[in-house]
Amino acid sequence: MNDPATLLAFDPTDGTVIRTPPGTGYGYWVGGHKVGFDPDSGTFAIFYRERTPLEHGRGGRCAVAVSSDGIDFTEVWSADKAEFASSSIEVGHCLPTPDGGWRLYISYERAGSSVWRIDVMEAASPELLQAQSRRTVLEPGEYGLTYIKDPFVYADDTGYRLYAAVPARQGPLVIGDKVQAGPLDATVLAVSDDGLIFPTVEYVFEAPGDNSWHGRRARLSSLIPWEDGYLATWDGGRTYYDNYEEWCGLALSPDGTKFERIDTGGPWVRSPYGSVRYVYALRVENEVFFYYEYTREDGSHDLRVWVAEI
């Protein structure tokens, strides 16, 4: 078996910058991205959100841009948080559907609450998306959760598979008079025939709850076909602060529901200034496009891509 950690290894400082943040310094980020690809037209579509520091508005704007080569993107649609009655916009995924249309699954926090949910909107092409046409497809309270966010979705003739971040099931561990901090998040899988009704969610990736670099966070970022199964990218972190500066790991899965982490002795890739996170892998024939949010020297995050041949 080929070792994907070695075969696909790259230096994230050498990636091509796709988008720059809306300001300079910590808290100014562009990313929170996922990418869709339509093999019939050869169109790449990337969703991203722009974020400012907490005291200046958080995730205020999002956009979709399209490309014919996966590197040079032209923005064709955008919206701000007011159009979602939201206090902050987070990850979204724009992808083609089996019937020839496009969908945008998007997560955001409802204004005046701390509840993150996932909505979807549909259009014939990305530039025709309308925020007011959206419908909620994953409301956390229906599953006994406090939030559900950061979706990525795969669609084919058999249905839709949506992965999302949710609170961890395991809480703080009390050992005598000491309390050990518990995991903060995990990943669930929701399956649907039509991508609109998701009857259940299933926990598929959880943090170990130890003091490793990924001990408290377990957020899957993407899956690509790999040999007889799948290769996954995921974000891990040790502390609450790492909610903003996670690191990337790799895992293998035979079926998209069971995952085994690849031990790389630490994060698989990282910026010398902090984080490489939200690494979305897209396999197109004999190339893998890695899209990632990268911490710059001034503390801001830009959005980059690296292309590996396999």
Secondary structure, 3 states (H helix, E strand, C coil): CCCHHHHCCCCHHHCEEEECCCCCCCCCEEEEEEEEEECCCCEEEEEEEEECCHHHCCEEEEEEEEECCCCCCEEEEEEEHHHHCEEEEEEEEEEECCCCCEEEEEEEEECCCCCEEEEEEEECCHHHCCHHHCEEEECHHHHCCCCCEEEEEEEECCEEEEEEEEECCCCCEEECCEEECCCCEEEEEEEECCCCCCCCCEEEEECCCCCCCCCCCCEEEEEEEECCEEEEEEEECCCHHHHCCCEEEEEEECCCCCCEECCCCCCCECECCECEEEEEEEEECCEEEEEEEEECCCCCEEEEEEEEEC
